[in-house]
Amino acid sequence: MPFVEQLIIEFIGPNNVSTNEKNGIKLEFSNNNIIGDSYISNNNANGILLLNSSENIIGSLFNLPGNDVTSNVQDGVRLQHSNNNTIIGNSINNNGEDGIYLMFSNGSYISGNGIFLNTRNGIHMKTSNNNSIYFNDVNSNGDGIKLNLSTGNTIQNNNVTLNGIGVWMLSSNKNNVTDNLIGENLDDGVYLSSSENNSIANNVVSRNANGIHLFTSNNNTIKNNNASLNTGDGIKVEGSDFNIIENNIAKGNEGSGFHLLLSNNNVIRSSLTGLILVGMSSFASDNTMHGIHFENSNDNVIDSIVAGGNNINGIYLLSSSNNSIRNSYANINGENGILIKNSNANTLKQNTANWNGRMGIQFINTISNRADKNTVCWNGISDFHLINSMNSGDDNTCDHPDDWDDEGTSGCTYLCTAIAAVALADFGDAPDPPYPSLLASNGARHLNTDYEWLGLNVTREGDAKLVDQDEFDDGVEFSALSSFSNASVNITVTVSNASSGRYSSNPENLVYINGWFDWNGDGWSEDEHVFSIALNPSTWDGNSKQITVNFTTGNITTSGVWARIRLDYGQNITTPYGAASYGEVEDYLVITPTQAFDTGRPENPYPSISGEFIGTIRTNTKIIAKKLYTYACEGTGGHTEYAIICNKTWCAYAEWEGYKGDWMNISFNKTVILVPYETYNITIVTGSYPQIHHTSSLKTENGWINCTEFTDANGKKYEDWIPAIMLWS
């Protein structure tokens, strides 16, 4: 907020300023005023107009309420040639043009406003520089936030939903768009046109047309965004050059994850190139079209991208030359892992293209492409496939090369049988590191799940679905855990046919269950291999059996104990990592009940939207918590922006630090100790799409959480919405 050096001249309000022939309130060459606590509506020009006026405050201050600026013919609030003003805590809605319009106005602070249902833009800045836009709800306007010929502005921690375009930059440079929720807009979430050197970072840009769209915009940085579940492309770059697109997630879009059209010299990469690590990687996965699609785009780089599970191709280059594709994973796509068509002089190095429906790497009508050190295995028709193409390479791995020959070799230099084959398997889903779950970590995986599994069902995937995202970890139930005490697990084992003759008392015909518990949070050590048992299904009455395993816990020094349970056939796998031929692995975070308050996941988390929850917590046991964890709806960045817990004598608060590191947890400024049967007030401000319990009162294992009011991002109020959270240490 700008610093006010002079004394306030005048407080304007409370007023009812309505139906004037021109503006409701107009300040000209007037500084250091406060306009507050006023109803300003139905004026024939602007609700509030500032001309050549600076250091004014429009809105709430010192516990005084803001203004309701509604239904004016032109703009709700308009600033012209007016600098260093503050617009805070107002409701600005249903105006005929813009909600807030800045023209030739610099250095203002716009925060905490509800800006909705304005005909043109929620916030519009034209030729206005170095303004700050924080913590506003900008919903259901013609467009959300528009910058035109404006430089050096910051747009941060806003909810921008249900508009036309979410955030629109036109000929605007060196602006920062950070930590916003930009969702469910009818057009693009973020749209840059003829704009350069902007930073778009740490945003959730979901359920728009295109997530992020660059049009004739160069030298921008697009980093750490979640551009998923859009009806078009996740990130679209059109006629735009020299952009850095790093560490973004583009999953589940109806178009492609990343789409470059007539764009050159761009880089799409993970933050640590050459490595695929959770939290430091770019994902172009599970899209309806392609993971990455280049059209008429040259001299670009794709480095360390996961492009798997797409309906058509993982990576598709059409009429695009001199591009580099390296260190990337193009696995389990519907048709091809990598398709190079009518494209020349591209380089493919150290990529993996396995288990695709048709070809691993296919060249059509190409020359002078180079493929080296790629692993291309277990694809549906062939690993390499060439049509009217003359390309070269060496040191590749494949079994079915079709017409491909490495230099000096017939076919590939290496065979797939020389490396560990995984294909689709059941993986663990504990966080990696410290737990070996990912394929790159030789994570626990079971290759054939058709004969034995835990619980009712089992999933198969190409790699671990982190963290705790396996839909069918359903075979194990745990008793309460406390240090050096007796505990138990109930395990349900299912086989396809217990009387098939597959099982007997011979060791190689038994099924084995092994369990590991990490008592101190540093990964499973040898002494944390807690049990190993053998079962003979041929003696069962039916194809399923529930068993109880009793054991003694160790010294528990963490509030969440990660457990891994592995079921195998005939091998007795006694390590928490590596491949097993048959069976299933299930991972669980078992919360220590005396230290955590956990609502758990609701059976149906929808409908969901961001908002402010106000309620109470009353526990039946002592809770010690340093963090608040938010359960996110699948495929979203659901999180808590801010939380505060209070009783009569103290308060503890926690604030979100954006999509970095352990972003689903926020840390309190002090240790929270909840005493049994005392009532605590709690306020939670959520972002994106948290999972929601649709009840006014929720009983958990360790107490109750009650909803007083939940106000969503559109201002709609509920009395039966409780965010799914966990208070823990």
C-alpha positions in Angstrom: 0.0 0.0 0.0 1.5 3.4 -0.9 2.8 5.3 2.1 0.7 8.5 2.9 3.1 11.2 3.9 0.5 13.9 4.4 -2.5 14.1 6.7 -5.8 12.9 5.3 -7.7 15.9 4.1 -11.1 14.5 3.9 -13.1 11.4 4.5 -15.9 11.0 1.9 -18.6 8.8 3.2 -20.9 7.2 4.1 -22.9 8.3 1.2 -25.6 7.1 -1.1 -24.5 8.5 -4.5 -27.0 7.4 -7.2 -28.6 8.4 -10.5 -26.4 11.5 -11.2 -26.2 12.8 -14.8 -22.5 12.2 -14.9 -20.2 10.7 -12.3 -21.1 9.6 -8.8 -18.0 10.9 -7.1 -15.3 12.9 -8.9 -11.9 14.0 -7.6 -9.8 16.3 -9.7 -6.3 17.5 -8.5 -7.3 16.2 -5.1 -4.9 14.1 -3.0 -5.0 12.2 0.3 -8.7 11.5 0.5 -10.6 8.5 1.7 -13.7 7.4 -0.1 -15.4 4.7 1.9 -18.6 3.2 3.2 -20.7 4.5 0.3 -23.3 3.1 -2.1 -22.5 4.4 -5.5 -24.9 3.3 -8.2 -26.8 4.0 -11.4 -24.8 7.1 -12.3 -24.8 8.0 -16.0 -21.0 8.1 -16.3 -18.5 6.5 -13.8 -19.2 5.5 -10.2 -15.9 7.1 -9.0 -13.6 9.2 -11.2 -10.2 10.4 -10.2 -8.4 12.9 -12.5 -4.9 14.0 -11.7 -5.4 12.9 -8.1 -2.9 10.8 -6.1 -2.4 9.1 -2.7 -6.2 8.5 -2.3 -7.8 5.5 -0.7 -11.0 4.1 -2.2 -12.4 1.4 0.1 -12.0 0.0 3.5 -9.5 1.3 6.0 -9.2 1.2 9.9 -12.2 -1.1 10.1 -14.4 1.1 8.0 -16.2 -0.7 5.2 -15.5 -0.4 1.6 -17.8 0.9 -1.2 -20.5 -0.8 -3.2 -20.0 0.5 -6.7 -22.7 -1.0 -8.9 -24.7 -0.5 -12.0 -23.0 2.7 -13.3 -23.2 3.3 -17.0 -19.5 3.5 -17.6 -16.8 2.3 -15.2 -17.2 1.4 -11.6 -13.9 3.1 -10.6 -11.8 5.1 -13.1 -8.4 6.6 -12.6 -6.8 9.0 -15.2 -3.4 10.5 -14.7 -3.7 9.5 -11.1 -0.9 7.8 -9.3 -0.2 5.9 -6.1 -3.8 5.4 -5.1 -5.2 2.4 -3.2 -8.4 0.6 -4.1 -9.2 -1.9 -1.4 -12.1 -3.9 -0.1 -14.8 -2.8 -2.4 -17.6 -4.6 -4.2 -17.5 -3.4 -7.8 -20.2 -5.0 -10.0 -22.7 -4.8 -12.8 -21.1 -1.6 -14.3 -21.6 -0.9 -18.0 -17.9 -0.9 -19.0 -15.0 -1.8 -16.7 -15.1 -2.6 -13.0 -11.8 -0.7 -12.5 -10.1 1.3 -15.3 -6.7 2.8 -15.0 -5.4 5.1 -17.8 -2.0 6.8 -17.6 -2.0 5.9 -13.9 0.9 4.3 -12.1 1.9 2.9 -8.8 -1.5 2.0 -7.4 -2.5 -0.9 -5.2 -5.6 -2.8 -5.9 -6.5 -5.5 -3.4 -9.3 -7.4 -1.7 -12.0 -6.3 -4.1 -14.9 -8.3 -5.4 -15.2 -7.4 -9.1 -17.9 -9.2 -11.0 -20.5 -9.0 -13.7 -19.0 -5.9 -15.3 -19.7 -5.7 -19.0 -16.2 -5.2 -20.4 -13.3 -6.0 -18.0 -13.1 -6.6 -14.3 -9.8 -4.6 -14.2 -8.4 -2.7 -17.2 -5.1 -0.9 -17.3 -4.1 1.1 -20.3 -0.7 2.8 -20.4 -0.4 2.3 -16.7 2.7 1.0 -15.1 4.0 -0.5 -11.8 0.6 -1.2 -10.3 -0.1 -4.1 -7.9 -3.2 -6.2 -8.1 -3.4 -8.7 -5.2 -6.1 -10.9 -3.6 -9.0 -9.8 -5.8 -12.0 -12.0 -6.9 -12.5 -11.2 -10.5 -15.4 -13.2 -11.7 -18.1 -13.3 -14.4 -16.9 -10.1 -16.3 -16.6 -9.6 -20.0 -12.9 -10.3 -19.6 -11.1 -10.6 -16.3 -7.9 -8.5 -16.1 -6.7 -6.7 -19.2 -3.4 -4.9 -19.6 -2.9 -2.7 -22.7 0.4 -0.9 -23.3 1.3 -1.4 -19.6 4.6 -2.3 -18.1 5.9 -3.5 -14.7 2.6 -4.5 -13.1 2.2 -7.4 -10.7 -0.9 -9.6 -10.7 -0.7 -12.0 -7.8 -3.0 -14.2 -5.7 -6.2 -13.4 -7.5 -9.1 -15.6 -8.3 -10.0 -14.9 -12.0 -12.8 -17.2 -13.0 -15.9 -17.3 -15.3 -14.9 -14.4 -17.4 -14.2 -14.3 -21.2 -10.4 -14.1 -21.2 -9.0 -14.5 -17.7 -5.8 -12.4 -17.9 -5.2 -10.5 -21.2 -2.0 -8.7 -22.0 -1.9 -6.6 -25.2 1.4 -4.9 -26.1 2.4 -5.1 -22.5 5.9 -5.9 -21.3 7.8 -6.9 -18.1 4.7 -7.8 -16.1 4.4 -10.6 -13.5 1.4 -12.9 -13.2 2.0 -15.1 -10.2 0.1 -17.5 -7.9 -3.3 -16.9 -9.3 -6.2 -19.2 -9.8 -7.4 -18.6 -13.4 -10.2 -21.1 -14.1 -13.4 -21.8 -16.0 -13.1 -18.8 -18.3 -14.9 -19.0 -21.6 -11.8 -18.1 -23.6 -8.1 -18.4 -22.8 -7.0 -18.4 -19.2 -3.9 -16.2 -19.9 -3.6 -14.6 -23.3 -0.5 -12.6 -24.4 -0.7 -10.7 -27.7 2.4 -8.7 -28.9 3.8 -8.8 -25.3 7.4 -9.4 -24.3 9.5 -10.2 -21.3 6.6 -11.1 -19.0 6.7 -13.8 -16.3 3.7 -16.2 -15.9 4.5 -18.3 -12.9 3.0 -20.6 -10.3 -0.6 -20.2 -11.5 -3.3 -22.8 -11.8 -4.9 -22.3 -15.2 -7.5 -24.9 -15.6 -10.9 -25.4 -17.3 -10.5 -22.6 -19.8 -10.4 -22.7 -23.6 -6.7 -22.7 -23.9 -4.8 -22.5 -20.6 -2.0 -20.1 -21.5 -1.9 -18.7 -25.1 1.0 -16.7 -26.5 0.3 -14.9 -29.8 3.1 -13.0 -31.5 4.8 -12.6 -28.0 8.5 -13.2 -27.5 11.0 -13.6 -24.7 8.4 -14.5 -22.0 9.0 -17.0 -19.2 6.2 -19.5 -18.5 7.1 -21.4 -15.4 5.7 -23.7 -12.7 2.1 -23.4 -13.9 -0.6 -26.1 -13.9 -2.3 -25.7 -17.2 -4.6 -28.8 -17.1 -8.2 -29.8 -17.9 -8.7 -27.0 -20.5 -11.0 -27.5 -23.5 -8.3 -26.6 -25.9 -4.5 -26.7 -25.4 -2.8 -26.5 -22.1 -0.1 -24.1 -23.3 -0.4 -22.7 -26.9 2.5 -20.7 -28.5 1.5 -19.1 -31.8 3.8 -17.0 -33.9 6.0 -16.5 -30.8 9.7 -16.9 -30.4 12.4 -17.2 -27.7 10.1 -18.1 -24.9 11.2 -20.2 -21.9 8.5 -22.7 -20.9 9.7 -24.5 -17.8 8.4 -27.0 -15.3 4.7 -26.7 -16.3 2.0 -29.4 -15.9 -0.3 -29.7 -18.9 -2.5 -32.8 -18.3 -6.0 -33.8 -19.3 -6.6 -31.1 -21.9 -8.9 -31.7 -24.7 -6.4 -30.4 -27.2 -2.6 -30.9 -26.7 -0.5 -30.3 -23.6 1.9 -28.0 -25.4 1.2 -26.7 -28.9 3.6 -24.6 -30.9 2.4 -23.1 -34.2 4.7 -21.0 -36.4 7.0 -20.5 -33.4 10.8 -20.7 -33.3 13.6 -20.8 -30.8 11.5 -21.7 -27.8 12.5 -24.0 -25.0 10.2 -26.5 -23.3 12.0 -28.1 -20.4 12.1 -29.3 -16.8 13.9 -27.2 -14.3 16.6 -29.9 -13.8 17.2 -31.1 -17.3 18.2 -34.7 -17.8 16.2 -35.7 -14.7 12.5 -36.6 -14.2 11.7 -35.7 -10.6 8.4 -35.0 -9.0 8.1 -31.2 -8.4 10.8 -30.4 -10.8 9.4 -31.7 -14.1 7.2 -30.8 -17.0 4.3 -33.0 -17.8 2.4 -33.2 -21.1 0.3 -36.2 -20.2 -3.2 -37.7 -20.6 -4.3 -35.1 -23.2 -7.0 -35.9 -25.8 -4.7 -35.0 -28.7 -0.9 -34.9 -28.3 1.4 -34.3 -25.4 3.5 -31.9 -27.4 2.6 -30.7 -30.9 4.8 -28.6 -33.2 3.5 -27.2 -36.5 5.8 -25.2 -38.8 8.0 -24.5 -35.8 11.8 -24.7 -36.0 14.8 -24.5 -33.8 13.0 -25.3 -30.6 14.1 -27.5 -27.7 12.2 -30.2 -25.8 14.2 -31.3 -22.8 13.2 -33.7 -20.0 9.4 -33.8 -20.5 7.0 -36.5 -19.6 4.7 -36.9 -22.5 2.7 -40.1 -21.7 -0.8 -41.4 -21.8 -2.0 -39.1 -24.5 -4.7 -40.3 -26.9 -2.7 -39.8 -30.1 1.0 -39.0 -30.0 3.4 -38.2 -27.1 5.4 -35.8 -29.2 4.4 -34.8 -32.8 6.5 -32.7 -35.2 4.7 -31.6 -38.4 6.6 -29.6 -41.0 9.0 -28.6 -38.2 12.8 -28.7 -38.6 16.0 -28.3 -36.6 14.4 -29.0 -33.3 16.0 -31.0 -30.5 14.1 -33.6 -28.5 16.1 -35.0 -25.6 15.9 -36.8 -22.2 12.1 -37.1 -22.5 9.6 -39.9 -21.9 7.0 -40.6 -24.6 5.4 -43.7 -23.2 2.0 -45.3 -23.2 0.4 -43.1 -25.9 -2.5 -44.2 -28.0 -0.6 -44.2 -31.3 3.0 -43.1 -31.4 5.5 -42.1 -28.8 7.3 -39.7 -31.2 6.0 -38.9 -34.7 8.2 -36.8 -37.1 6.3 -36.0 -40.3 7.5 -33.8 -43.2 10.2 -32.5 -40.8 13.9 -32.5 -41.4 17.2 -32.1 -39.5 15.7 -32.7 -36.0 17.7 -34.5 -33.3 16.3 -37.1 -30.9 18.6 -38.1 -28.1 18.3 -40.2 -24.9 14.5 -40.4 -25.1 12.3 -43.2 -24.0 9.3 -44.2 -26.3 7.9 -47.4 -24.8 4.5 -49.2 -24.7 2.8 -47.0 -27.3 -0.2 -48.3 -29.2 1.5 -48.2 -32.7 5.1 -47.1 -33.1 7.7 -45.9 -30.6 9.4 -43.5 -33.1 8.0 -43.0 -36.6 9.4 -40.9 -39.4 7.2 -40.0 -42.4 8.6 -38.1 -45.4 11.7 -36.9 -43.6 15.5 -36.6 -44.2 18.5 -35.8 -42.2 17.0 -36.4 -38.7 19.3 -37.9 -36.1 18.3 -40.4 -33.4 20.8 -41.4 -30.8 20.7 -43.4 -27.5 16.9 -43.7 -27.5 15.1 -46.6 -25.8 12.2 -47.7 -28.0 10.6 -50.9 -26.7 7.4 -52.9 -26.5 5.4 -50.8 -28.9 2.2 -52.2 -30.5 3.3 -52.5 -34.1 7.0 -51.6 -34.3 9.5 -49.7 -32.3 11.0 -47.7 -35.2 9.0 -47.1 -38.4 10.1 -45.3 -41.5 8.0 -44.2 -44.5 9.8 -42.4 -47.4 12.5 -41.3 -44.9 16.3 -41.3 -44.8 17.7 -40.6 -41.3 20.6 -41.8 -39.2 21.6 -42.5 -35.6 23.4 -44.8 -33.3 23.3 -46.6 -29.9 19.5 -47.0 -29.8 17.7 -49.8 -28.1 14.8 -51.6 -29.8 13.5 -55.1 -30.7 11.5 -54.2 -33.8 13.4 -51.7 -35.9 11.4 -52.1 -39.1 13.7 -50.3 -41.7 15.8 -48.5 -39.1 19.5 -49.3 -38.8 21.9 -47.8 -36.4 25.3 -46.9 -37.9 27.3 -50.0 -38.6 24.4 -52.2 -37.3 21.4 -54.0 -38.7 18.6 -52.7 -36.6 19.3 -51.2 -33.2 22.6 -51.5 -31.3 20.9 -52.9 -28.2 17.9 -55.1 -27.7 15.1 -54.4 -25.3 15.6 -57.8 -23.6 18.9 -56.4 -22.3 17.1 -53.9 -20.1 14.4 -54.3 -17.4 11.0 -54.5 -18.9 8.2 -53.0 -16.9 5.4 -52.1 -19.3 2.1 -51.4 -17.5 2.4 -52.5 -13.9 1.1 -51.7 -10.4 3.4 -49.2 -8.7 3.6 -47.9 -5.2 2.6 -44.2 -4.6 4.5 -43.1 -1.5 6.5 -39.9 -2.0 9.7 -40.4 -3.9 12.2 -39.5 -2.4 12.6 -40.9 0.3 10.6 -43.9 -0.8 11.4 -45.9 -3.9 8.2 -45.6 -6.0 9.2 -44.2 -9.4 10.6 -46.4 -12.1 13.7 -44.2 -12.2 14.3 -45.1 -8.5 13.7 -48.8 -9.2 10.4 -48.4 -7.4 8.3 -51.3 -6.1 6.2 -52.6 -9.0 4.3 -55.7 -9.9 4.2 -56.7 -13.5 1.2 -59.0 -13.8 -1.8 -58.2 -11.7 -4.2 -60.7 -13.3 -3.9 -63.5 -10.7 -3.4 -62.0 -7.3 -4.2 -58.6 -5.8 -5.1 -56.8 -2.6 -8.7 -55.7 -1.9 -11.3 -55.4 -4.6 -9.3 -54.2 -7.5 -5.9 -53.1 -8.8 -4.7 -50.4 -11.2 -1.9 -50.6 -13.8 0.2 -47.7 -14.8 3.5 -46.8 -16.6 5.0 -45.2 -13.6 4.1 -44.3 -10.0 1.2 -41.9 -9.5 2.5 -39.6 -6.8 1.6 -38.9 -4.2 -1.0 -41.2 -2.8 -3.0 -41.2 -6.1 -3.6 -44.9 -6.7 -7.4 -45.3 -7.0 -7.4 -48.9 -5.7 -5.2 -48.9 -2.6 -8.1 -50.6 -0.9 -6.9 -53.9 0.6 -5.4 -52.9 4.0 -6.8 -51.4 7.2 -4.7 -50.2 10.1 -5.2 -50.0 13.8 -4.0 -46.9 15.7 -0.3 -46.6 15.9 1.7 -45.3 18.9 5.3 -45.9 19.9 6.4 -49.3 21.2 2.8 -50.7 21.3 0.8 -53.6 19.9 -0.8 -52.9 16.5 -2.4 -54.8 13.7 -3.4 -54.7 10.0 -6.3 -56.3 8.4 -5.4 -57.4 4.8 -7.8 -58.6 2.2 -6.1 -60.9 -0.4 -7.9 -61.8 -3.6 -7.0 -64.3 -6.3 -8.6 -64.9 -9.7 -9.2 -68.7 -9.1 -8.1 -70.3 -5.9 -8.8 -73.8 -7.2 -7.0 -73.5 -10.5 -4.0 -75.6 -9.5 -1.8 -72.6 -9.4 -1.4 -72.8 -5.6 -0.1 -75.5 -3.3 2.1 -75.9 -0.2 5.2 -75.7 -2.2 7.1 -72.4 -1.6 7.0 -71.5 -5.3 3.2 -71.9 -5.3 2.4 -69.7 -2.2 1.5 -66.1 -2.1 3.5 -63.8 0.2 2.8 -60.6 2.0 5.5 -58.3 3.3 5.1 -55.1 5.2 7.3 -52.1 5.9 6.6 -49.1 8.3 8.8 -46.0 8.4 8.7 -45.0 12.0 10.9 -41.9 11.7 10.2 -40.4 8.3 13.5 -41.1 6.6 12.7 -44.0 4.3 12.3 -47.7 5.0 15.4 -49.3 6.7 16.1 -53.0 7.1 14.7 -53.0 10.7 11.5 -51.5 9.5 10.6 -54.6 7.6 7.9 -55.5 10.1 6.3 -58.7 8.8 6.5 -61.5 6.2 3.8 -64.2 5.9 2.9 -66.9 3.4 -0.6 -68.0 2.3 -1.9 -71.0 0.4 -5.1 -70.0 -1.5 -5.9 -73.6 -2.4 -7.1 -74.1 1.2 -9.5 -71.1 1.1 -13.2 -71.3 0.9 -13.5 -69.0 -2.1 -11.2 -66.5 -3.9 -10.8 -63.9 -1.2 -9.5 -64.0 2.4 -9.1 -61.4 5.1 -6.2 -62.0 7.5 -5.0 -60.0 10.5 -1.3 -59.5 11.1 -0.2 -58.4 14.6 3.1 -56.6 15.2 4.9 -54.3 17.6 5.6 -50.7 16.6 8.9 -48.9 16.8 9.7 -45.5 18.2 7.4 -43.2 16.2 8.9 -39.8 15.7 6.7 -38.5 12.9 3.0 -37.8 12.7 2.6 -39.7 9.5 3.9 -43.2 9.1 4.3 -44.4 5.5 3.5 -48.1 5.2 4.1 -50.3 2.1 2.4 -53.7 1.8 3.5 -56.0 -1.0 1.7 -59.1 -2.2 3.6 -61.5 -4.6 3.4 -65.0 -5.9 6.2 -67.5 -5.4 9.0 -65.0 -4.8 8.7 -63.7 -1.2 9.9 -60.2 -2.1 11.6 -58.9 1.0 12.7 -55.4 -0.2 10.5 -52.4 -0.5 11.8 -51.7 -4.1 12.3 -53.5 -7.3 10.1 -55.6 -9.6 7.9 -58.6 -8.7 6.4 -60.8 -11.4 2.9 -61.0 -9.9 0.7 -59.3 -7.3 0.2 -55.8 -6.1 1.8 -53.1 -3.9 -0.2 -50.7 -1.8 1.2 -47.6 0.1 -0.6 -45.9 3.0 0.1 -42.8 5.1 -1.0 -43.9 8.5 -1.6 -40.9 10.7 -0.6 -41.0 14.4 -4.0 -40.2 16.0 -2.8 -38.4 19.0 -1.0 -35.8 16.8 -3.2 -35.1 13.9 -6.7 -33.9 13.0 -7.7 -35.4 9.7 -11.1 -34.9 7.9 -10.0 -37.5 5.3 -11.1 -37.5 1.7 -14.9 -37.2 1.1 -16.7 -39.8 -0.9 -17.7 -37.2 -3.5 -15.5 -34.0 -3.4 -17.6 -32.2 -6.0 -18.9 -29.6 -6.4 -15.8 -27.6 -5.5 -14.6 -24.1 -5.9 -12.2 -21.8 -4.0 -13.6 -19.7 -1.2 -13.4 -18.8 2.5 -14.4 -21.3 5.1 -15.3 -20.1 8.6 -16.0 -22.7 11.3 -15.0 -24.4 14.5 -13.0 -27.4 15.6 -13.5 -29.4 18.8 -11.2 -32.4 19.4 -11.6 -35.4 21.7 -7.8 -35.8 22.1 -4.7 -33.6 22.2 -3.7 -32.5 18.7 -0.2 -31.1 18.0 0.1 -29.5 14.6 2.6 -27.5 12.7 1.1 -27.8 9.3 -2.2 -27.8 7.4 -2.5 -30.1 4.5 -5.3 -29.7 1.9 -6.7 -32.5 -0.1 -6.9 -31.4 -3.8 -9.4 -32.5 -6.3 -7.7 -34.8 -8.8 -5.8 -33.0 -11.6 -6.1 -29.6 -9.9 -3.9 -27.4 -7.7 -6.3 -27.3 -4.8 -4.7 -25.7 -1.7 -5.1 -23.4 1.2 -4.0 -19.8 0.6 -4.3 -18.7 4.3 -5.5 -20.2 7.5 -5.9 -19.0 11.1 -6.8 -20.9 14.2 -7.7 -19.0 17.4 -9.1 -19.5 20.9 -9.6 -16.8 23.6 -5.9 -16.3 24.3 -3.9 -17.0 21.1 -4.0 -17.3 17.3 -1.8 -19.2 14.9 -1.7 -18.4 11.2 -0.3 -20.0 8.1 0.2 -18.6 4.6 0.8 -20.3 1.2 4.0 -19.8 -0.6 2.9 -20.8 -4.1 3.4 -23.9 -6.2 6.8 -24.8 -5.1 8.2 -27.6 -3.0 5.6 -29.1 -0.7 2.8 -26.8 -1.9 -0.1 -28.8 -0.5 1.1 -28.1 3.0 1.3 -24.7 4.7 3.2 -24.1 8.0 1.9 -22.2 11.0 3.9 -19.4 12.6 3.7 -21.3 15.9 2.9 -24.9 17.0 -0.8 -25.4 17.3 -1.9 -27.4 20.4 -5.6 -28.3 20.5 -6.8 -29.3 24.0 -9.6 -31.9 24.1 -13.2 -30.6 24.2 -12.2 -26.9 23.8 -13.7 -25.1 20.8 -11.4 -23.3 18.4 -12.3 -20.9 15.7 -10.8 -21.6 12.3 -10.8 -19.7 9.0 -9.5 -21.2 5.8 -9.1 -19.4 2.5 -8.7 -21.9 -0.3 -7.5 -21.7 -3.8 -8.2 -23.7 -7.0 -10.3 -26.8 -6.3 -10.0 -28.4 -2.8 -11.9 -31.5 -2.0 -15.1 -30.5 -0.1 -17.2 -32.4 2.5 -20.8 -31.5 1.8 -22.0 -31.4 5.4 -22.5 -28.8 8.1 -20.8 -31.0 10.8 -18.2 -33.6 10.2 -17.2 -36.1 12.9 -13.6 -37.5 12.6 -11.7 -40.0 14.6 -10.3 -37.2 16.7 -13.1 -34.7 17.0 -15.5 -32.5 15.0 -15.3 -29.7 12.5 -18.3 -27.5 11.9 -19.2 -25.1 9.2 -20.4 -21.7 10.1 -20.2 -20.3 6.6 -18.4 -21.0 3.3 -18.4 -18.2 0.8 -17.2 -19.3 -2.6 -15.2 -17.3 -5.2 -18.5 -16.0 -6.7 -19.9 -14.7 -3.4 -22.3 -17.6 -3.0 -22.7 -18.7 0.6 -23.1 -22.2 2.0 -23.6 -23.7 5.4 -22.6 -27.2 4.5 -19.2 -27.0 2.8 -16.1 -28.1 4.8 -12.7 -28.2 3.0 -10.9 -31.6 3.3 -7.8 -30.9 5.5 -5.4 -32.4 7.9 -3.7 -30.6 10.8 -0.5 -32.4 11.5 3.2 -32.1 12.5 
